[in-house]
Amino acid sequence: MSAFVFFKPWWATVDGEEVLQYRREIDGLRAVAVASVILFHAGVPFLRGGFVGVDVFFVISGYLITSIIWERCQQGTFSILHFYQRRARRILPALTLVVLLCLPFAWFSMLPDDFENFGQSIVATFLFSNNILLWLTDGYWSLSVDFKPLVHTWSLGVEEQFYLIFPLIIMLFWSRGERALIWLLLVLGAASFFLSIWFSKVDPIGNFYLAPTRFWELIVGAVCSRARIASRPARDEILGVLGLILIVVPMFLYGKETPFPGIAALPPVLGSALVILFAVNQTFCFRLLSTRLFVGLGLVSYSAYIWHQPLFAFSRIYSINEPSVAFLLFMSVISIFLASLTYKYLETPFRDAKRLSAQAVAIVLAPITAALVVAGLVIHLQQGFPERWFEDQSDEVRAGMRVTFNERVFRYQREAFEKSEQKKVLVLGDSFARDFINSGLEAGFFTNHQIIYRSDVRLACIDAAEFGRQYPISSELAKRADQIIISFSKYDVVECLSKDVEMLAGLGAARVVVIGVKNFGYNLNPFVGLPLKDRRKARVAVLRPFLKLNKKMAQVLPSDVFVDVIALLADPDGRMPVFTPDGEIISQDRLHYTKSGAAFAGKLVFEHPLLAKLK
């Protein structure tokens, strides 16, 4: 039996005072929540909806915090300062330790862009606003969450933003009476819920991360804390099990494509409420959640939650290929072991005001957290310290590793060709099209050409008339172009490409060429420390989805139209180079060229017969 089952439950006392009757089944419910999140992040294939565990946490948190605040208000002893002090004792010790230990691992393993993002995350985490950062930075260029050690702290941001407002609401409306206050919470919860439904359509990323669309989940827990329901064994038995079913079933039925939260969040949220309200008095649900295994994991759930994502992220960062689910499950066990130690030797002492005064906590934590925030700011301002790995390269080359290098191509986004004898090249696509243009520019193949780039076109079995209506500027440009290049990172309907090519050629272009997709492996961070002499031999396997897409494109397009970039850059075994012959990295994000990578790729890609005439 694990040692952590013997640890004292934290909410039995707050600053040495009894404030809440300990309920073992709440700890058991925490165990369900944290286990689902950890297994989801580990990539367990049948648990694609394990992210609903966070919603269970929100309901539990709303229930417990409201119980504490309400009791103190009834006693006339509630202090907002005291409340935030307890939150700091609860949240900061384990969080500070984990972030502090992440820092050296990040320094020695992350590429500059990844490290810059990590620095931003440190600052946002300690300002309890990582959810806002993730909302602002999520998009095409965002780093995969699998490689973000602190991505999971977004949920702490939601909770703490709620706790900035919630105690003030209770204090301001306490004099109106309990009934009026509960009605106010119900109104606010309903408003948050309907806002979430609306955001699921207009801003799905904001809906997932932002606090206003999540507040209703905590409010459900808050209202549960004030419910007074007489015990009825048969009813309690049925509703307790129903609650557990409503929590567990979405873990297996939902996936990343599920619009969430909103209506889809109702089952796990209401299920959590049912368990809290009816898993009592020796019902089956009560007995299950009160077992030592569930209670033990529940007691260390916060530390387990804080530990697991950094362990997963650095496992991926240090691996050339994606770690197996079995390995990540092993890391899950490690995270629970570390959580047990953290709970016993860090969390418990910091929560006990008799052992550590508020002044002692501040003296220990304040300078460390402040130093980490400053470190995060410096990492951000120094753009991830590229000189750690690329000190042998010029500032110009290092600058060419950034998004701005790819987006410089927007200067070619014009509305008409100039009158001249130069060949006119129209390039349609997204960032991969910009990469194509950059590779030609860096390799010197566009010196005598007019280039126009259009990013507003989407091709999918569109005819000439409809193309002219939807994209009048691009339609006119296509009629005057000597050559049209199509290059996208993904295609909605690959089977449409042949028809799209015929349509564009029919507008008058002398030649239409489609450029295949490219990829530089699963993860390039393990290569950053290679000495110059070893960089020439570094190779990575192309990820299967990119190979499948190129193969499908080759099947639907004529050979005199399609250019397979991967085939041109890869070695005889089909593996892609990581560095140029001069030892300069070709891609930072595994999809787009650096400045040096563009020059290297351009010399190879433009040797293809379909592109050679662009020289």
DRENGUMAR-928970 format. One line per field, with one value per residue (C-alpha): x, y, z. Coordinates in Angstrom, 2 decimals. Layout:
BEGIN
xx: c(X_...)
yy: c(Y_...)
zz: c(Z_...)
END
This chain:
BEGIN
xx: c(0.00_1.31_2.55_0.42_-2.81_-1.67_-1.31_-3.68_-6.37_-5.62_-9.11_-9.73_-7.86_-7.02_-4.37_-4.90_-8.66_-11.38_-13.57_-14.98_-16.04_-13.71_-15.36_-13.26_-15.43_-14.45_-10.84_-11.93_-13.62_-10.40_-8.62_-11.02_-10.40_-6.62_-6.33_-8.43_-6.35_-3.02_-4.12_-5.46_-2.16_-0.33_-2.21_-4.19_-6.20_-9.53_-9.60_-9.74_-12.11_-10.04_-9.78_-13.19_-11.30_-10.47_-14.18_-14.60_-11.80_-13.61_-16.84_-14.98_-13.02_-16.16_-17.77_-14.89_-13.98_-17.58_-18.01_-15.00_-15.92_-19.56_-18.68_-16.23_-18.79_-21.40_-18.88_-18.01_-14.34_-13.87_-10.85_-10.09_-6.38_-6.47_-8.26_-5.57_-2.87_-4.37_-4.58_-0.88_-0.07_-2.13_-0.93_2.53_4.89_4.48_4.11_7.27_9.29_8.20_8.83_12.22_13.23_11.92_14.16_17.55_16.01_14.50_17.78_19.72_17.12_14.89_15.30_15.09_11.43_10.38_12.46_11.03_7.54_8.58_9.76_6.41_4.66_6.65_5.53_1.92_1.83_2.84_0.48_-2.23_-2.95_-1.53_-5.02_-5.01_-1.53_-2.61_-5.69_-3.63_-0.86_-2.86_-2.88_-0.98_2.44_1.83_4.02_2.26_0.87_2.67_5.96_4.80_5.83_3.48_0.47_-1.63_-1.40_-4.13_-6.66_-4.98_-5.45_-9.18_-9.55_-7.56_-9.34_-12.60_-11.29_-10.46_-14.17_-16.11_-15.20_-15.98_-19.43_-20.19_-18.96_-20.89_-24.19_-23.92_-26.24_-29.00_-29.35_-28.47_-31.44_-30.72_-27.04_-27.78_-30.16_-27.42_-24.98_-27.52_-27.99_-24.25_-23.77_-26.48_-24.92_-21.51_-23.03_-24.81_-21.68_-19.81_-22.37_-21.99_-18.19_-18.12_-19.25_-17.44_-14.19_-13.63_-10.11_-11.28_-14.20_-11.81_-9.28_-10.98_-12.39_-15.84_-16.86_-15.73_-17.10_-20.42_-18.64_-17.24_-20.59_-22.29_-19.94_-20.63_-24.39_-23.91_-22.18_-25.37_-27.79_-29.59_-31.00_-32.49_-31.00_-33.01_-30.96_-32.58_-32.47_-28.93_-27.77_-29.21_-28.17_-24.66_-24.02_-25.67_-23.30_-20.28_-21.58_-22.04_-18.41_-16.83_-18.74_-17.65_-14.04_-14.54_-16.96_-15.47_-12.39_-10.39_-13.00_-15.78_-16.88_-15.96_-17.03_-20.66_-23.39_-20.82_-19.56_-22.97_-22.66_-19.34_-20.28_-23.72_-22.27_-19.78_-22.62_-24.62_-21.64_-21.02_-24.67_-25.65_-22.53_-23.14_-24.26_-22.51_-23.91_-21.96_-20.47_-19.45_-17.79_-15.95_-14.60_-13.71_-11.32_-7.70_-6.54_-8.94_-8.48_-4.70_-4.51_-7.01_-4.93_-1.92_-3.98_-2.82_0.86_0.26_-1.45_1.42_4.12_2.72_2.78_6.45_7.46_5.49_6.69_10.38_10.03_8.89_11.45_14.31_12.99_13.55_10.45_7.16_7.38_5.19_2.04_3.66_6.59_4.28_2.27_5.53_6.11_2.58_3.62_6.73_4.57_2.40_5.51_6.93_3.52_3.51_6.88_5.84_2.62_4.32_7.47_6.36_2.60_1.71_4.31_3.45_-0.27_0.27_0.34_1.63_4.78_5.27_3.92_2.66_5.84_8.00_6.04_6.50_10.23_10.69_8.38_8.41_12.06_11.98_8.78_9.97_13.28_11.43_9.20_12.26_13.93_10.86_10.86_14.55_14.04_11.23_13.14_16.22_14.05_14.98_18.76_19.54_23.26_23.09_23.13_23.86_26.71_28.73_26.13_25.46_22.67_21.06_20.95_19.54_16.90_15.92_14.75_11.74_8.17_8.96_11.23_8.34_5.93_8.20_6.64_3.46_5.19_4.49_0.75_-0.28_-3.31_-1.81_1.28_3.33_3.87_7.30_9.06_9.69_8.02_4.97_4.62_1.45_1.81_-1.35_-1.28_-0.48_2.81_4.10_3.65_5.62_8.31_8.40_8.90_11.57_13.45_13.49_14.58_17.36_18.64_18.61_15.98_13.54_15.88_14.17_10.58_7.55_6.12_2.65_1.51_-2.14_-3.12_-6.87_-7.58_-9.07_-9.31_-11.76_-13.31_-14.14_-15.04_-13.76_-16.98_-17.17_-13.43_-13.93_-16.82_-15.06_-11.56_-11.82_-8.29_-6.65_-8.77_-7.50_-3.93_-4.23_-5.20_-1.98_0.42_3.04_3.18_0.90_2.27_-0.09_1.34_-0.67_0.20_-3.01_-5.78_-9.47_-10.19_-7.12_-9.25_-10.18_-6.61_-6.70_-9.88_-8.49_-5.34_-7.40_-9.51_-6.49_-4.76_-7.94_-7.76_-4.68_-1.59_1.17_1.86_0.40_2.54_1.47_4.11_3.85_3.91_7.07_8.01_11.21_10.32_8.62_11.01_14.26_15.19_17.49_19.78_20.51_23.64_25.32_28.84_29.32_31.11_28.13_25.40_25.90_24.82_21.73_18.54_14.90_12.04_9.15_5.89_3.46_0.56_2.81_4.05_0.47_-0.67_2.17_1.47_-2.19_-1.34_0.94_-1.90_-4.46_-2.13_-0.31_3.45_3.98_2.18_3.30_6.61_7.35_9.56_10.22_11.59_13.92_15.29_15.35_18.21_17.86_16.23_13.56_14.93_15.15_18.31_18.22_21.11_22.55_26.04_27.32_25.73_22.88_19.46_16.94_13.75_12.92_9.29_9.62_7.42_8.93_12.38_14.83_16.68_19.56_17.14_15.34_18.61_19.59_16.18_15.84_18.97_17.59_13.89_14.42_16.50_13.21_12.38_9.01_10.72_14.04_12.58_12.18_15.95)
yy: c(0.00_3.44_5.69_8.63_7.06_7.81_11.55_13.90_15.48_19.17_20.61_19.12_22.15_25.57_27.41_24.97_25.61_23.04_24.54_21.68_18.16_15.85_13.81_10.93_10.56_14.08_12.95_9.90_12.14_14.15_10.89_10.21_13.73_13.69_10.14_11.02_14.12_12.30_9.35_11.74_13.61_10.29_9.57_6.54_5.92_4.92_7.91_10.74_12.74_12.57_16.37_16.49_15.75_19.46_20.25_17.85_19.72_23.01_21.74_20.30_23.51_25.64_23.37_23.38_27.05_28.19_25.95_27.56_31.16_30.68_29.23_32.04_34.65_33.08_33.26_36.85_35.92_35.99_38.00_38.49_38.85_35.67_33.91_34.78_33.88_30.39_30.15_30.98_28.29_25.84_26.64_28.15_25.70_22.76_25.03_26.97_23.79_22.28_25.45_25.89_22.34_22.77_25.76_23.99_21.19_23.76_25.67_22.58_21.05_23.60_25.31_29.12_29.51_26.74_28.25_31.71_30.27_28.57_31.92_33.48_30.58_31.09_34.71_33.88_30.95_33.02_35.80_33.11_34.08_31.21_30.58_34.08_33.56_30.29_31.98_34.86_32.68_29.70_29.44_28.21_29.10_27.97_25.31_21.97_21.65_18.30_20.22_22.86_21.90_24.46_24.30_22.66_25.67_27.32_25.72_27.42_30.70_30.05_29.17_32.10_34.57_33.20_33.65_37.28_37.95_35.32_36.26_39.90_38.95_37.02_39.88_42.55_40.65_38.83_41.28_40.44_36.96_33.45_32.99_36.19_35.30_31.82_33.29_35.71_32.82_30.94_33.95_34.44_30.73_30.72_33.77_32.06_28.86_30.61_32.65_29.35_28.06_31.25_31.22_27.59_28.96_32.31_31.59_27.89_28.51_31.31_29.17_26.48_28.69_31.85_32.14_33.68_30.62_28.33_30.19_28.34_25.07_26.45_28.05_24.66_23.45_26.60_26.05_22.38_23.53_25.29_22.47_20.84_17.51_14.94_11.47_8.85_5.67_4.40_7.80_8.49_5.13_5.76_9.40_8.79_6.07_8.20_11.03_8.77_7.52_11.10_11.81_8.64_8.07_11.39_10.39_7.61_9.33_12.83_13.82_16.88_17.60_17.92_21.57_22.20_23.45_24.46_21.88_19.06_20.03_19.52_15.73_15.79_18.98_17.74_14.31_15.87_17.71_14.49_12.67_15.50_15.64_11.97_9.79_9.59_7.23_4.09_4.11_2.15_5.35_6.47_3.15_3.08_6.60_6.14_3.24_3.78_3.79_6.55_8.59_8.28_9.48_12.22_13.58_14.10_15.05_18.67_17.78_14.93_17.39_19.86_17.20_15.11_17.59_18.68_15.01_14.27_17.39_16.86_13.17_14.35_17.16_14.76_12.16_12.11_9.96_10.19_8.39_5.32_5.32_2.65_4.97_7.88_5.61_4.84_8.59_8.85_6.54_8.68_11.79_10.20_9.14_12.68_14.04_11.88_13.27_16.82_16.46_15.13_17.26_20.50_20.97_19.79_21.91_25.04_24.68_24.38_27.87_26.41_25.21_28.11_31.60_33.79_35.82_32.71_31.56_34.98_35.03_31.64_31.91_35.60_35.88_32.56_33.32_36.85_35.50_33.00_35.73_37.86_34.85_34.28_37.90_37.76_34.55_36.24_39.46_37.52_35.49_32.19_32.82_31.45_31.89_28.83_26.65_28.98_31.12_30.22_31.87_35.51_37.63_37.65_33.85_33.62_36.23_34.10_31.35_33.33_33.64_37.08_35.48_33.45_36.34_38.77_37.26_39.21_42.13_40.30_40.23_42.59_43.06_43.39_42.53_45.40_45.80_44.34_41.57_39.67_36.30_36.57_34.01_33.76_31.77_30.62_29.11_29.52_29.55_26.64_28.86_31.57_28.99_28.16_31.82_32.26_29.19_30.61_34.04_32.71_30.40_33.23_31.88_34.80_37.62_38.19_37.43_39.28_37.39_37.91_35.94_35.44_33.92_34.44_31.52_28.15_25.52_22.62_21.55_25.17_26.12_29.19_31.19_30.58_31.25_34.61_35.49_34.47_35.64_38.31_39.64_36.20_35.28_38.27_37.58_33.95_35.09_37.09_34.72_32.74_30.24_29.45_27.70_26.02_25.22_24.55_22.86_20.83_20.29_20.06_17.72_16.23_14.64_18.14_19.13_17.79_19.71_22.86_22.65_22.31_25.29_27.52_26.41_27.20_30.80_31.30_30.38_28.73_26.21_25.20_23.38_21.91_21.69_18.79_19.14_18.77_17.76_17.50_14.80_14.65_16.73_18.58_19.62_16.58_17.81_21.26_20.24_18.39_19.57_20.98_17.87_15.65_17.86_16.78_13.24_14.17_12.77_12.44_10.30_12.11_11.75_9.33_11.79_13.94_10.94_9.73_13.15_13.46_9.94_10.75_13.99_12.09_9.69_12.36_14.77_14.28_13.86_17.09_19.06_17.67_18.35_16.11_18.27_15.46_13.23_16.03_16.75_13.27_10.78_7.38_5.99_8.70_10.60_14.38_16.33_18.42_20.74_22.23_21.06_24.15_22.94_25.45_24.19_23.84_24.15_25.11_24.02_20.92_22.49_25.77_26.78_28.96_31.46_29.01_26.14_28.05_28.64_24.98_23.64_26.11_24.86_21.31_21.96_24.32_21.68_19.87_20.05_21.68_24.53_24.76_27.27_29.73_30.14)
zz: c(0.00_-0.97_1.76_0.69_1.97_5.50_4.95_6.69_4.47_3.96_4.20_7.64_8.93_7.60_9.52_12.37_12.65_11.97_9.24_7.20_7.94_6.07_3.33_2.03_-1.05_-2.19_-2.17_-4.16_-6.71_-6.98_-7.77_-10.66_-11.98_-11.82_-13.15_-16.20_-16.98_-16.58_-18.73_-21.36_-21.53_-21.69_-24.91_-23.75_-26.94_-25.41_-23.03_-25.58_-23.38_-20.23_-20.25_-18.50_-15.28_-15.12_-15.03_-12.13_-10.34_-10.92_-9.34_-6.34_-5.92_-6.02_-3.44_-0.97_-1.21_-0.86_2.19_3.84_2.94_3.95_7.34_8.08_7.02_9.31_12.16_11.23_10.88_7.10_5.92_2.25_3.05_5.10_2.24_-0.32_2.15_2.42_-1.36_-1.58_0.98_-1.03_-4.57_-4.57_-2.80_-5.17_-8.20_-7.39_-6.87_-10.18_-12.20_-10.53_-11.48_-15.04_-15.70_-16.05_-18.11_-20.45_-20.75_-21.79_-24.11_-25.83_-29.18_-28.96_-29.94_-27.56_-24.76_-25.40_-25.07_-21.83_-20.44_-21.29_-19.57_-16.36_-16.11_-16.98_-14.56_-11.53_-12.57_-12.80_-16.38_-18.42_-19.72_-21.23_-22.72_-24.33_-25.78_-27.21_-28.65_-29.87_-33.63_-36.63_-35.24_-31.69_-30.15_-29.72_-26.20_-25.94_-25.71_-23.19_-19.63_-18.04_-20.33_-17.63_-15.33_-17.41_-15.03_-12.05_-13.88_-14.24_-10.55_-9.22_-11.50_-10.10_-6.56_-7.25_-7.79_-5.88_-2.27_-3.04_-4.34_-1.16_1.04_-0.88_-0.92_2.40_4.09_1.57_3.02_1.93_-0.40_-2.35_-2.58_-3.95_-6.55_-7.58_-8.00_-10.11_-12.38_-12.75_-13.40_-16.08_-17.75_-17.77_-19.18_-22.05_-22.73_-23.07_-25.58_-27.64_-27.45_-28.63_-31.99_-32.22_-30.35_-29.48_-28.15_-25.89_-24.80_-23.60_-21.83_-20.60_-17.11_-17.84_-19.85_-17.03_-14.00_-14.15_-13.36_-10.11_-9.32_-9.62_-6.88_-4.88_-5.00_-4.03_-0.86_0.23_-0.64_2.28_1.07_3.42_3.10_1.21_0.73_-2.48_-4.18_-2.98_-4.34_-7.79_-8.16_-6.83_-9.42_-12.12_-11.24_-11.59_-14.96_-16.21_-15.32_-16.68_-19.93_-21.57_-20.91_-23.46_-25.85_-26.16_-28.12_-29.14_-31.82_-29.20_-28.78_-25.17_-22.69_-23.21_-23.53_-23.74_-20.26_-18.66_-18.07_-16.14_-14.26_-13.25_-12.56_-10.14_-8.43_-8.06_-6.54_-4.08_-3.07_-3.07_-2.67_1.07_3.82_2.68_-0.85_-3.49_-4.89_-1.40_-0.60_-3.95_-3.71_-0.04_-0.65_0.28_-3.35_-4.38_-1.22_-1.36_-4.95_-4.21_-1.35_-3.63_-6.68_-6.81_-6.75_-9.20_-11.54_-11.25_-11.79_-14.64_-17.55_-17.10_-16.94_-20.12_-21.94_-21.22_-22.11_-25.53_-25.77_-25.12_-27.58_-31.35_-31.81_-29.97_-26.60_-26.34_-24.25_-22.06_-21.30_-20.49_-18.20_-16.41_-16.10_-14.69_-11.87_-11.33_-11.13_-8.42_-6.50_-6.69_-5.74_-2.61_-1.54_-2.40_-0.43_2.66_2.78_1.11_0.87_4.36_6.24_4.24_4.96_8.71_10.23_13.49_11.74_9.31_9.95_7.13_7.40_7.07_4.01_2.41_3.19_1.55_-1.46_-2.43_-3.55_-5.40_-7.32_-8.05_-9.39_-11.59_-13.01_-13.78_-15.40_-17.54_-18.66_-19.54_-21.54_-23.45_-24.08_-25.23_-27.64_-26.06_-26.01_-29.51_-28.83_-26.58_-29.71_-32.61_-31.34_-34.43_-36.65_-37.45_-35.99_-39.44_-39.56_-36.03_-36.88_-39.86_-37.52_-36.45_-37.73_-39.12_-41.70_-43.09_-42.94_-44.80_-47.93_-47.22_-48.92_-52.19_-51.53_-54.32_-56.52_-60.00_-62.01_-63.32_-67.05_-67.79_-69.67_-66.44_-65.96_-63.77_-60.96_-58.89_-55.65_-53.88_-50.38_-46.71_-44.79_-46.91_-49.98_-48.20_-47.50_-51.21_-52.10_-49.43_-50.65_-54.18_-52.99_-50.75_-53.51_-56.07_-58.43_-58.46_-59.49_-62.84_-61.90_-60.65_-57.69_-56.29_-53.26_-52.35_-49.00_-49.33_-51.68_-50.71_-53.43_-53.28_-56.61_-57.42_-61.02_-62.87_-62.47_-58.72_-58.36_-60.06_-57.75_-54.53_-55.41_-58.13_-57.59_-57.72_-60.72_-62.68_-61.59_-62.72_-66.22_-66.54_-64.74_-66.65_-63.81_-60.88_-57.79_-55.30_-51.88_-48.73_-45.43_-45.71_-48.23_-47.38_-50.30_-51.96_-54.67_-55.87_-56.71_-60.26_-61.05_-59.39_-61.51_-64.69_-63.70_-63.04_-66.23_-68.14_-66.95_-69.08_-67.05_-69.05_-66.28_-62.91_-60.34_-56.99_-54.25_-51.80_-48.02_-45.95_-42.42_-40.41_-37.92_-34.54_-32.46_-33.20_-29.66_-29.08_-31.87_-30.49_-28.63_-31.51_-32.33_-35.81_-37.10_-36.25_-37.65_-41.26_-40.39_-38.35_-39.91_-38.85_-40.07_-41.73_-39.82_-41.43_-42.08_-44.28_-46.25_-46.74_-47.94_-50.47_-51.72_-52.18_-53.99_-56.34_-57.12_-58.03_-59.88_-63.19_-62.95_-64.89_-62.17_-58.78_-56.98_-53.98_-51.72_-49.26_-52.04_-53.14_-49.65_-48.08_-48.16_-49.92_-46.75_-46.82_-43.81_-43.74_-42.86_-39.70_-40.61_-43.78_-44.84_-42.99_-39.76_-39.69_-38.62_-41.45_-39.41_-35.84_-35.72_-37.95_-40.64_-41.83_-43.06_-41.28_-43.45_-43.85_-44.40_-47.14_-49.02_-48.67_-49.73_-52.58_-54.31_-54.27_-54.88_-57.81_-59.59_-60.25_-63.99_-63.30_-61.44_-63.27_-65.72_-62.86_-62.65)
END
